[in-house]
Amino acid sequence: MGLLNFLFAKLFTEHQKKNDSPEFSITLYISIVYLFILFSLYLPLSVTINKKLFENELHYDKAYVITGIFLTFGILTFLTYMKYIKDKLIYRLTKKYQTKKISRLLLYVLIAIIPLTFLLVGATITVLLTGGTILNMEFEGVLN
């Protein structure tokens, strides 16, 4: 997580320069990144378990899924706040990486791409496991 912590620290520094409530912004961003990491792990795992153990008989109710996502995000936000803000980890990271430089453009590009990458990786692994179409290419699926 060294690269992510570096990016979090640099983003926090950018928000501090703008006086843009950096604690709130960085907490939400880190929570979103961790949510997408969890999603990219959960989606292939849940599909695999559904296929192997329940033979595709397990169905999800949308209300429960949405509630679970919001609860997970809330818990992640709380834990992120406790770890990075309350325990002052973000300030230690900012101090640790203050001598390292990154261009503002590259920082913002990476900040935008990282959550999307995790989201796409999870979906791609799921399609490769179960079969489906990605960019008009049909995949059989390893579990089929």
DSSP file with accessible surface (Angstrom, degrees, kcal/mol):
  #  RESIDUE AA STRUCTURE BP1 BP2  ACC     N-H-->O    O-->H-N    N-H-->O    O-->H-N    TCO  KAPPA ALPHA  PHI   PSI    X-CA   Y-CA   Z-CA
    1    1 A M     >        0   0  131      0, 0.0     4,-2.7     0, 0.0     5,-0.2   0.000 360.0 360.0 360.0  11.2    0.0    0.0    0.0
    2    2 A G  H  >  +     0   0   43      2,-0.2     4,-2.3     1,-0.2     5,-0.1   0.909 360.0  47.6 -61.2 -43.0    3.0    2.3   -0.2
    3    3 A L  H  > S+     0   0  117      2,-0.2     4,-2.5     1,-0.2    -1,-0.2   0.928 113.4  48.1 -65.2 -42.8    2.0    3.8   -3.5
    4    4 A L  H  > S+     0   0   15      1,-0.2     4,-3.0     2,-0.2    -2,-0.2   0.927 111.4  49.7 -63.8 -43.3   -1.5    4.4   -2.3
    5    5 A N  H  X S+     0   0   29     -4,-2.7     4,-2.5     2,-0.2    -1,-0.2   0.889 109.9  52.2 -62.7 -38.1   -0.3    6.0    0.9
    6    6 A F  H  X S+     0   0   29     -4,-2.3     4,-2.4    -5,-0.2    -2,-0.2   0.946 112.3  44.9 -60.4 -47.0    2.0    8.2   -1.1
    7    7 A L  H  X S+     0   0    2     -4,-2.5     4,-2.6     1,-0.2     5,-0.2   0.896 112.0  52.1 -65.8 -39.4   -0.9    9.3   -3.3
    8    8 A F  H  X S+     0   0    0     -4,-3.0     4,-2.5     2,-0.2    -1,-0.2   0.925 110.9  48.3 -61.2 -43.0   -3.1    9.8   -0.3
    9    9 A A  H  X S+     0   0    0     -4,-2.5     4,-2.3     2,-0.2    -2,-0.2   0.920 113.1  46.6 -65.0 -43.2   -0.5   12.0    1.3
   10   10 A K  H  X S+     0   0   26     -4,-2.4     4,-2.2     2,-0.2    -1,-0.2   0.897 112.8  49.4 -67.7 -38.4    0.1   14.1   -1.8
   11   11 A L  H  X S+     0   0    6     -4,-2.6     4,-2.3     2,-0.2    -2,-0.2   0.917 110.0  51.8 -65.8 -39.8   -3.7   14.5   -2.4
   12   12 A F  H  X S+     0   0    0     -4,-2.5     4,-2.2    -5,-0.2    -2,-0.2   0.921 108.6  51.1 -61.4 -42.3   -4.0   15.6    1.3
   13   13 A T  H  X S+     0   0   32     -4,-2.3     4,-1.9     1,-0.2    -1,-0.2   0.907 108.8  51.4 -62.2 -41.2   -1.3   18.2    0.8
   14   14 A E  H  X S+     0   0   20     -4,-2.2     4,-1.1     1,-0.2    -1,-0.2   0.906 110.9  47.7 -62.4 -41.5   -3.0   19.5   -2.3
   15   15 A H  H  <>S+     0   0   30     -4,-2.3     5,-2.1     1,-0.2     4,-0.4   0.846 108.2  55.5 -69.1 -32.9   -6.3   19.9   -0.3
   16   16 A Q  H ><5S+     0   0   73     -4,-2.2     3,-1.1     1,-0.2    -1,-0.2   0.888 103.8  54.6 -65.0 -38.9   -4.5   21.6    2.5
   17   17 A K  H 3<5S+     0   0  134     -4,-1.9    -1,-0.2     1,-0.3    -2,-0.2   0.835 111.3  45.0 -62.5 -32.4   -3.1   24.2    0.1
   18   18 A K  T 3<5S-     0   0  121     -4,-1.1    -1,-0.3    -5,-0.1    -2,-0.2   0.463 105.1-128.1 -89.8  -3.1   -6.6   25.0   -1.0
   19   19 A N  T < 5 +     0   0  148     -3,-1.1    -3,-0.2    -4,-0.4     2,-0.1   0.939  57.8 150.7  51.4  50.4   -8.1   25.1    2.6
   20   20 A D  S   <S-     0   0   75     -5,-2.1     5,-0.3    -6,-0.1    -1,-0.1  -0.276  72.7 -89.7-111.8  45.3  -10.6   22.6    1.2
   21   21 A S     >  -     0   0   65     -2,-0.1     4,-2.1    -5,-0.1     3,-0.3   0.959  53.8-171.9  41.1  68.9  -11.5   20.6    4.4
   22   22 A P  H  > S+     0   0   15      0, 0.0     4,-2.7     0, 0.0     5,-0.3   0.830  74.6  58.5 -63.2 -32.7   -8.7   18.1    3.7
   23   23 A E  H  > S+     0   0   66      2,-0.2     4,-1.8     1,-0.2     5,-0.2   0.931 110.3  42.8 -63.5 -44.1   -9.7   15.7    6.4
   24   24 A F  H  > S+     0   0  133     -3,-0.3     4,-2.2     2,-0.2     5,-0.2   0.946 116.6  46.9 -66.4 -47.3  -13.2   15.2    5.1
   25   25 A S  H  X S+     0   0   29     -4,-2.1     4,-2.4    -5,-0.3    -2,-0.2   0.917 114.3  45.4 -62.9 -46.0  -12.1   15.0    1.4
   26   26 A I  H  X S+     0   0    0     -4,-2.7     4,-2.7     2,-0.2     5,-0.3   0.877 110.5  54.9 -70.2 -34.3   -9.3   12.5    2.0
   27   27 A T  H  X S+     0   0    9     -4,-1.8     4,-2.2    -5,-0.3    -1,-0.2   0.942 111.3  44.5 -61.9 -45.6  -11.4   10.3    4.3
   28   28 A L  H  X S+     0   0   54     -4,-2.2     4,-2.2     2,-0.2    -2,-0.2   0.920 114.3  48.9 -65.9 -42.1  -14.1   10.0    1.5
   29   29 A Y  H  X S+     0   0   32     -4,-2.4     4,-2.4     2,-0.2    -2,-0.2   0.943 112.4  46.8 -64.5 -47.0  -11.5    9.4   -1.2
   30   30 A I  H  X S+     0   0    0     -4,-2.7     4,-2.7     1,-0.2     5,-0.2   0.913 111.6  52.8 -61.7 -39.8   -9.6    6.7    0.8
   31   31 A S  H  X S+     0   0    0     -4,-2.2     4,-2.4    -5,-0.3    -1,-0.2   0.903 108.9  49.4 -62.6 -41.0  -13.0    5.1    1.7
   32   32 A I  H  X S+     0   0   63     -4,-2.2     4,-2.4     2,-0.2    -1,-0.2   0.922 110.6  50.0 -65.2 -42.3  -14.0    4.9   -2.0
   33   33 A V  H  X S+     0   0    0     -4,-2.4     4,-2.1     1,-0.2    -2,-0.2   0.949 113.1  45.8 -61.7 -46.5  -10.7    3.4   -3.0
   34   34 A Y  H  X S+     0   0   39     -4,-2.7     4,-2.6     1,-0.2    -1,-0.2   0.865 110.3  54.6 -66.2 -34.3  -11.0    0.7   -0.2
   35   35 A L  H  X S+     0   0   29     -4,-2.4     4,-2.6    -5,-0.2    -1,-0.2   0.927 109.8  46.8 -63.1 -42.7  -14.6    0.1   -1.2
   36   36 A F  H  X S+     0   0   47     -4,-2.4     4,-2.5     2,-0.2    -2,-0.2   0.857 110.6  52.5 -69.5 -33.4  -13.6   -0.6   -4.8
   37   37 A I  H  X S+     0   0   27     -4,-2.1     4,-1.2     2,-0.2    -2,-0.2   0.949 112.0  45.9 -64.0 -46.5  -10.7   -2.8   -3.6
   38   38 A L  H  X S+     0   0   79     -4,-2.6     4,-3.2     1,-0.2     3,-0.3   0.908 112.7  50.9 -61.2 -42.1  -13.2   -4.8   -1.6
   39   39 A F  H  X S+     0   0   70     -4,-2.6     4,-2.5     1,-0.2    -1,-0.2   0.911 106.6  53.6 -62.7 -41.8  -15.7   -4.9   -4.5
   40   40 A S  H  < S+     0   0   13     -4,-2.5    -1,-0.2     1,-0.2    -2,-0.2   0.757 116.9  39.3 -68.2 -21.5  -12.9   -6.2   -6.8
   41   41 A L  H  X S+     0   0  111     -4,-1.2     4,-1.3    -3,-0.3    -2,-0.2   0.839 117.2  48.6 -88.6 -39.8  -12.3   -9.0   -4.4
   42   42 A Y  H  X S+     0   0  121     -4,-3.2     4,-3.4    -5,-0.2     5,-0.3   0.900 102.9  58.9 -69.9 -44.1  -15.9   -9.7   -3.4
   43   43 A L  H  X S+     0   0   40     -4,-2.5     4,-2.2     1,-0.2     5,-0.2   0.949 110.7  38.6 -58.9 -53.6  -17.4   -9.9   -6.9
   44   44 A P  H  > S+     0   0   12      0, 0.0     4,-2.3     0, 0.0    -1,-0.2   0.914 118.3  51.3 -63.9 -36.6  -15.3  -12.8   -8.3
   45   45 A L  H  X S+     0   0  105     -4,-1.3     4,-2.6     2,-0.2    -2,-0.2   0.933 111.1  46.1 -65.2 -45.2  -15.4  -14.6   -4.9
   46   46 A S  H  X S+     0   0   12     -4,-3.4     4,-2.5     2,-0.2    -1,-0.2   0.895 113.2  49.3 -67.2 -38.0  -19.2  -14.4   -4.6
   47   47 A V  H  X S+     0   0   33     -4,-2.2     4,-2.4    -5,-0.3    -1,-0.2   0.913 111.9  49.3 -67.0 -40.3  -19.8  -15.5   -8.2
   48   48 A T  H  X S+     0   0   39     -4,-2.3     4,-2.8    -5,-0.2     5,-0.3   0.934 112.9  46.3 -63.6 -46.0  -17.4  -18.4   -7.7
   49   49 A I  H  X>S+     0   0   68     -4,-2.6     4,-2.5     1,-0.2     5,-1.1   0.915 112.1  51.8 -63.2 -41.9  -19.1  -19.5   -4.4
   50   50 A N  H  X5S+     0   0   21     -4,-2.5     6,-2.2    -5,-0.2     4,-0.6   0.913 115.0  42.0 -61.9 -41.8  -22.5  -19.1   -6.1
   51   51 A K  H  <5S+     0   0   45     -4,-2.4     4,-0.4     4,-0.3    -2,-0.2   0.919 123.2  35.7 -72.2 -44.1  -21.5  -21.3   -9.0
   52   52 A K  H  <5S+     0   0  129     -4,-2.8    -3,-0.2    -5,-0.2    -2,-0.2   0.907 130.2  25.3 -81.4 -43.6  -19.7  -24.0   -7.1
   53   53 A L  H  <5S+     0   0  125     -4,-2.5    -3,-0.2    -5,-0.3    -2,-0.1   0.830 134.4  28.1 -92.0 -36.1  -21.6  -24.3   -3.8
   54   54 A F  S ><<S-     0   0   96     -5,-1.1     3,-1.7    -4,-0.6    -3,-0.2   0.379  93.2-130.0-109.5   1.6  -25.1  -23.1   -4.8
   55   55 A E  T 3  S-     0   0  150     -4,-0.4    -4,-0.3    -6,-0.3    -3,-0.1   0.882  71.5 -57.0  50.3  45.3  -25.1  -24.1   -8.5
   56   56 A N  T 3  S+     0   0   77     -6,-2.2    -1,-0.3    -9,-0.2    -5,-0.1   0.685 113.5 116.2  63.3  21.8  -26.4  -20.6   -9.5
   57   57 A E    <   +     0   0  142     -3,-1.7     2,-0.5    -7,-0.4    -2,-0.1   0.594  45.6  97.3 -91.7 -12.8  -29.4  -20.9   -7.2
   58   58 A L        -     0   0   63     -8,-0.2     2,-0.4    -4,-0.0    -4,-0.1  -0.682  54.8-175.8 -82.3 122.0  -28.4  -18.0   -4.9
   59   59 A H        -     0   0  153     -2,-0.5     2,-0.4    -9,-0.0    -2,-0.0  -0.920  15.3-137.5-120.6 148.1  -30.2  -14.8   -5.9
   60   60 A Y        -     0   0  113     -2,-0.4     2,-0.4     4,-0.0     3,-0.0  -0.844  10.1-133.5-108.4 138.5  -29.7  -11.3   -4.4
   61   61 A D     >  -     0   0   88     -2,-0.4     4,-2.2     1,-0.1     3,-0.3  -0.739  17.7-135.3 -85.8 133.4  -32.4   -8.8   -3.5
   62   62 A K  H  > S+     0   0  169     -2,-0.4     4,-2.8     1,-0.2     5,-0.3   0.866 103.1  55.5 -58.5 -40.1  -31.5   -5.3   -4.8
   63   63 A A  H  > S+     0   0   54      1,-0.2     4,-2.4     2,-0.2    -1,-0.2   0.914 109.6  46.2 -62.3 -40.9  -32.5   -3.7   -1.5
   64   64 A Y  H  > S+     0   0  181     -3,-0.3     4,-2.6     2,-0.2    -1,-0.2   0.890 112.8  50.2 -68.7 -37.8  -30.2   -5.9    0.5
   65   65 A V  H  X S+     0   0   62     -4,-2.2     4,-2.5     2,-0.2    -2,-0.2   0.945 113.0  45.0 -65.4 -48.0  -27.3   -5.4   -1.9
   66   66 A I  H  X S+     0   0   90     -4,-2.8     4,-2.5     2,-0.2     5,-0.2   0.924 114.4  49.4 -63.5 -42.5  -27.7   -1.6   -1.9
   67   67 A T  H  X S+     0   0   76     -4,-2.4     4,-2.7    -5,-0.3    -1,-0.2   0.923 111.3  50.1 -61.9 -43.0  -28.1   -1.6    1.9
   68   68 A G  H  X S+     0   0   29     -4,-2.6     4,-2.6     2,-0.2    -2,-0.2   0.893 109.8  50.4 -62.4 -39.7  -25.0   -3.8    2.2
   69   69 A I  H  X S+     0   0   80     -4,-2.5     4,-2.8     2,-0.2    -2,-0.2   0.940 113.0  45.3 -64.6 -45.6  -23.0   -1.5    0.0
   70   70 A F  H  X S+     0   0  144     -4,-2.5     4,-2.6     2,-0.2    -2,-0.2   0.898 113.8  49.2 -67.3 -38.1  -24.0    1.6    2.0
   71   71 A L  H  X S+     0   0  110     -4,-2.7     4,-2.7    -5,-0.2     5,-0.2   0.925 112.1  48.5 -64.3 -43.7  -23.3   -0.1    5.3
   72   72 A T  H  X S+     0   0   56     -4,-2.6     4,-2.9    -5,-0.2    -2,-0.2   0.927 112.4  48.5 -60.9 -44.4  -19.9   -1.3    4.0
   73   73 A F  H  X S+     0   0   52     -4,-2.8     4,-2.6     1,-0.2    -2,-0.2   0.907 111.5  50.2 -63.6 -39.8  -19.1    2.2    2.8
   74   74 A G  H  X S+     0   0   37     -4,-2.6     4,-2.4     2,-0.2    -2,-0.2   0.926 112.4  46.1 -63.3 -44.4  -20.2    3.7    6.2
   75   75 A I  H  X S+     0   0  100     -4,-2.7     4,-2.9     2,-0.2     5,-0.2   0.926 113.4  49.7 -65.0 -42.5  -18.0    1.3    8.1
   76   76 A L  H  X S+     0   0   24     -4,-2.9     4,-2.8    -5,-0.2     5,-0.2   0.905 110.4  50.6 -62.5 -40.8  -15.1    1.9    5.8
   77   77 A T  H  X S+     0   0   32     -4,-2.6     4,-2.6     2,-0.2    -1,-0.2   0.928 112.1  47.1 -63.5 -44.0  -15.5    5.7    6.2
   78   78 A F  H  X S+     0   0  125     -4,-2.4     4,-2.5     2,-0.2    -2,-0.2   0.944 115.0  45.3 -61.7 -48.1  -15.5    5.4    9.9
   79   79 A L  H  X S+     0   0   96     -4,-2.9     4,-2.5     1,-0.2     5,-0.2   0.890 113.0  50.9 -64.7 -37.9  -12.5    3.1   10.0
   80   80 A T  H  X>S+     0   0    5     -4,-2.8     4,-3.1    -5,-0.2     5,-0.7   0.922 110.5  49.1 -64.5 -44.1  -10.6    5.3    7.6
   81   81 A Y  I  X>S+     0   0  101     -4,-2.6     5,-2.8    -5,-0.2     4,-1.6   0.933 112.8  47.8 -60.0 -45.5  -11.4    8.4    9.7
   82   82 A M  I  <>S+     0   0   62     -4,-2.5     5,-1.6     3,-0.2    -2,-0.2   0.914 119.9  37.6 -63.3 -42.2  -10.2    6.6   12.8
   83   83 A K  I  <5S+     0   0  104     -4,-2.5     6,-1.0     3,-0.2    -2,-0.2   0.942 127.9  28.6 -76.9 -49.0   -7.0    5.3   11.2
   84   84 A Y  I  <5S+     0   0    1     -4,-3.1     6,-2.3    -5,-0.2     7,-0.5   0.856 134.0  21.7 -87.1 -36.1   -5.9    8.2    9.0
   85   85 A I  I ><<S+     0   0   13     -4,-1.6     3,-0.9    -5,-0.7    -3,-0.2   0.896 126.2  40.6 -99.0 -56.5   -7.4   11.3   10.7
   86   86 A K  I 3 <S+     0   0  125     -5,-2.8    -3,-0.2     1,-0.3    -4,-0.2   0.912 123.5  40.4 -63.3 -43.8   -7.9   10.4   14.4
   87   87 A D  T 3 <S-     0   0   96     -5,-1.6    -1,-0.3    -6,-0.3    -2,-0.1   0.395 110.0-127.4 -83.6   0.1   -4.7    8.4   14.7
   88   88 A K    <>  +     0   0  123     -3,-0.9     4,-1.7    -6,-0.1    -3,-0.2   0.718  61.9 142.5  62.4  28.5   -3.0   11.1   12.6
   89   89 A L  H  >  +     0   0   27     -6,-1.0     4,-2.8     1,-0.2     5,-0.2   0.904  68.3  57.0 -63.9 -38.8   -1.6    8.6   10.0
   90   90 A I  H  > S+     0   0    0     -6,-2.3     4,-2.4     1,-0.2    -1,-0.2   0.874 106.2  49.9 -63.7 -33.8   -2.2   11.0    7.2
   91   91 A Y  H  > S+     0   0   77     -7,-0.5     4,-2.2     2,-0.2    -1,-0.2   0.892 111.1  48.6 -71.1 -37.3   -0.1   13.7    8.8
   92   92 A R  H  X S+     0   0  142     -4,-1.7     4,-2.6     2,-0.2    -2,-0.2   0.898 112.7  48.7 -67.2 -39.0    2.8   11.2    9.4
   93   93 A L  H  X S+     0   0   10     -4,-2.8     4,-2.4     2,-0.2    -2,-0.2   0.903 109.5  52.2 -66.3 -40.5    2.5   10.1    5.7
   94   94 A T  H  < S+     0   0   22     -4,-2.4     4,-0.3    -5,-0.2    -2,-0.2   0.922 112.9  44.8 -60.7 -43.3    2.5   13.7    4.6
   95   95 A K  H >< S+     0   0  150     -4,-2.2     3,-0.9     1,-0.2     4,-0.3   0.908 112.5  52.1 -66.6 -40.8    5.7   14.4    6.6
   96   96 A K  H 3< S+     0   0  139     -4,-2.6     3,-0.4     1,-0.2    -2,-0.2   0.881 118.6  35.5 -62.6 -39.8    7.3   11.1    5.4
   97   97 A Y  T >< S+     0   0   24     -4,-2.4     3,-0.8     1,-0.2    -1,-0.2   0.251  83.2 107.5-101.6  13.6    6.7   11.9    1.7
   98   98 A Q  T <  S+     0   0  116     -3,-0.9    -1,-0.2    -4,-0.3    -2,-0.1   0.811  81.0  49.7 -65.3 -25.9    7.2   15.7    1.8
   99   99 A T  T 3  S+     0   0  110     -3,-0.4     2,-0.3    -4,-0.3    -1,-0.2   0.693  94.5  87.6 -85.7 -17.2   10.5   15.5    0.0
  100  100 A K    <   -     0   0  116     -3,-0.8     2,-0.3    -4,-0.1    -3,-0.0  -0.623  68.1-150.5 -83.6 142.3    9.2   13.3   -2.8
  101  101 A K        +     0   0  177     -2,-0.3     2,-0.3     2,-0.0    -2,-0.1  -0.834  19.9 172.9-115.9 150.1    7.6   15.1   -5.7
  102  102 A I        -     0   0   42     -2,-0.3     2,-0.1   -92,-0.0    -2,-0.0  -0.971  38.8-106.4-149.3 139.6    4.9   14.3   -8.2
  103  103 A S     >  -     0   0   68     -2,-0.3     4,-2.5     1,-0.1     5,-0.2  -0.394  25.2-126.2 -68.1 147.1    3.4   16.5  -10.8
  104  104 A R  H  > S+     0   0  135      2,-0.2     4,-2.5     1,-0.2     5,-0.2   0.897 109.8  52.5 -60.5 -41.2   -0.1   17.8  -10.0
  105  105 A L  H  > S+     0   0  135      1,-0.2     4,-2.4     2,-0.2    -1,-0.2   0.945 111.0  46.0 -62.0 -47.7   -1.4   16.5  -13.4
  106  106 A L  H  > S+     0   0   85      2,-0.2     4,-2.8     1,-0.2     5,-0.2   0.905 111.3  53.7 -62.7 -40.3    0.0   13.0  -12.8
  107  107 A L  H  X S+     0   0    2     -4,-2.5     4,-2.6     1,-0.2    -2,-0.2   0.953 111.6  43.7 -59.1 -48.6   -1.4   13.0   -9.3
  108  108 A Y  H  X S+     0   0   73     -4,-2.5     4,-1.7     2,-0.2    -1,-0.2   0.862 112.9  52.0 -70.3 -32.4   -4.9   13.9  -10.4
  109  109 A V  H  X S+     0   0   61     -4,-2.4     4,-2.5    -5,-0.2    -1,-0.2   0.944 113.1  44.6 -66.1 -46.0   -4.8   11.4  -13.3
  110  110 A L  H  X S+     0   0   49     -4,-2.8     4,-2.6     1,-0.2    -2,-0.2   0.899 110.0  55.6 -64.2 -38.9   -3.7    8.6  -10.9
  111  111 A I  H  < S+     0   0   18     -4,-2.6    -1,-0.2    -5,-0.2    -2,-0.2   0.874 113.7  41.4 -62.5 -35.7   -6.3    9.7   -8.4
  112  112 A A  H  X S+     0   0   59     -4,-1.7     4,-0.8    -5,-0.2    -2,-0.2   0.874 117.7  46.2 -78.3 -36.8   -9.0    9.3  -11.0
  113  113 A I  H  X S+     0   0   80     -4,-2.5     4,-2.7    -5,-0.2     5,-0.2   0.857  98.3  68.1 -78.9 -34.5   -7.7    6.1  -12.6
  114  114 A I  H  X S+     0   0   22     -4,-2.6     4,-2.1     1,-0.2     5,-0.2   0.924 102.6  42.4 -59.5 -51.0   -7.0    4.0   -9.5
  115  115 A P  H  > S+     0   0   12      0, 0.0     4,-2.2     0, 0.0    -1,-0.2   0.932 116.1  50.2 -62.8 -39.2  -10.6    3.5   -8.3
  116  116 A L  H  X S+     0   0   98     -4,-0.8     4,-2.7     1,-0.2    -2,-0.2   0.884 108.0  53.9 -63.8 -37.5  -11.8    2.8  -11.8
  117  117 A T  H  X S+     0   0   67     -4,-2.7     4,-2.6     2,-0.2    -1,-0.2   0.935 108.9  47.6 -63.1 -45.9   -9.0    0.3  -12.3
  118  118 A F  H  X S+     0   0   57     -4,-2.1     4,-2.1     2,-0.2    -1,-0.2   0.915 112.6  50.2 -61.7 -41.4  -10.0   -1.6   -9.2
  119  119 A L  H  X S+     0   0   57     -4,-2.2     4,-1.9    -5,-0.2    -2,-0.2   0.939 113.8  44.0 -62.3 -45.6  -13.7   -1.6  -10.4
  120  120 A L  H  X S+     0   0  113     -4,-2.7     4,-2.7     1,-0.2    -1,-0.2   0.855 110.1  55.6 -70.2 -34.8  -12.8   -2.8  -13.8
  121  121 A V  H  X S+     0   0   64     -4,-2.6     4,-2.7    -5,-0.2     5,-0.2   0.937 108.4  48.5 -63.6 -44.4  -10.4   -5.5  -12.6
  122  122 A G  H  X S+     0   0    0     -4,-2.1     4,-2.0     1,-0.2    -2,-0.2   0.932 114.3  45.1 -61.5 -44.9  -13.1   -7.0  -10.4
  123  123 A A  H  X S+     0   0   40     -4,-1.9     4,-2.3     2,-0.2    -1,-0.2   0.905 113.3  50.8 -66.6 -39.7  -15.6   -7.1  -13.2
  124  124 A T  H  X S+     0   0   54     -4,-2.7     4,-2.6     2,-0.2    -2,-0.2   0.924 109.6  48.9 -65.2 -44.5  -13.1   -8.5  -15.7
  125  125 A I  H  X S+     0   0   73     -4,-2.7     4,-2.0     1,-0.2    -1,-0.2   0.914 110.6  52.6 -62.2 -39.5  -12.0  -11.3  -13.4
  126  126 A T  H  X S+     0   0   14     -4,-2.0     4,-2.6    -5,-0.2     5,-0.3   0.928 110.4  46.4 -62.5 -44.2  -15.7  -12.1  -12.8
  127  127 A V  H  X S+     0   0   34     -4,-2.3     4,-2.8     1,-0.2    -1,-0.2   0.908 111.5  51.9 -65.9 -39.4  -16.3  -12.3  -16.5
  128  128 A L  H  < S+     0   0   72     -4,-2.6    14,-1.7     1,-0.2    -1,-0.2   0.853 114.2  44.4 -66.1 -31.8  -13.2  -14.4  -17.1
  129  129 A L  H  < S+     0   0   41     -4,-2.0    14,-3.3    12,-0.3    15,-0.3   0.896 128.3  24.4 -76.0 -42.0  -14.4  -16.8  -14.4
  130  130 A T  H  < S-     0   0   29     -4,-2.6    -2,-0.2    11,-0.2    -3,-0.2   0.597 109.2-111.6-103.6 -14.7  -18.0  -17.1  -15.4
  131  131 A G     <  +     0   0   18     -4,-2.8     2,-0.3    -5,-0.3     9,-0.2  -0.023  55.1 123.5  96.1 154.7  -18.0  -16.3  -19.1
  132  132 A G  E     -A  139   0A  22      7,-2.1     7,-3.4    -4,-0.1     2,-0.4  -0.968  55.9 -55.5 150.5-163.7  -19.4  -13.3  -20.9
  133  133 A T  E     +A  138   0A  76     -2,-0.3     2,-0.4     5,-0.2     5,-0.2  -0.950  34.2 178.7-120.0 133.5  -18.5  -10.5  -23.2
  134  134 A I  E >  S-A  137   0A  41      3,-2.4     3,-1.5    -2,-0.4    -2,-0.0  -0.986  79.7 -17.9-130.4 120.3  -15.8   -7.9  -22.8
  135  135 A L  T 3  S-     0   0  154     -2,-0.4    -1,-0.1     1,-0.3     3,-0.1   0.914 127.7 -52.7  51.0  48.8  -15.3   -5.4  -25.7
  136  136 A N  T 3  S+     0   0  162      1,-0.2     2,-0.5    -3,-0.0    -1,-0.3   0.662 112.9 121.5  63.0  17.6  -17.2   -7.6  -28.1
  137  137 A M  E <   -A  134   0A 108     -3,-1.5    -3,-2.4     2,-0.0     2,-0.4  -0.960  57.8-138.4-110.0 127.3  -15.0  -10.6  -27.3
  138  138 A E  E     -A  133   0A 144     -2,-0.5     2,-0.4    -5,-0.2    -5,-0.2  -0.685  15.2-162.1 -88.1 133.6  -16.8  -13.6  -26.0
  139  139 A F  E     -A  132   0A  62     -7,-3.4    -7,-2.1    -2,-0.4   -10,-0.0  -0.955  14.5-150.9-117.4 136.1  -15.2  -15.6  -23.1
  140  140 A E        -     0   0  159     -2,-0.4    -1,-0.1    -9,-0.2     4,-0.1   0.898  41.9-124.9 -69.7 -44.6  -16.2  -19.1  -22.2
  141  141 A G    >   -     0   0   15    -13,-0.1     3,-0.7   -10,-0.1   -12,-0.3   0.266   4.3-118.0 100.5 132.3  -15.4  -18.8  -18.5
  142  142 A V  T 3  S+     0   0  115    -14,-1.7   -12,-0.2     1,-0.2   -13,-0.2   0.847 112.4  51.9 -68.7 -34.6  -13.2  -21.0  -16.4
  143  143 A L  T 3         0   0   33    -14,-3.3    -1,-0.2   -15,-0.1   -13,-0.1   0.535 360.0 360.0 -83.8  -6.6  -16.0  -22.1  -14.1
  144  144 A N    <         0   0  108     -3,-0.7    -3,-0.1   -15,-0.3   -13,-0.0  -0.424 360.0 360.0 -82.0 360.0  -18.3  -23.3  -17.0
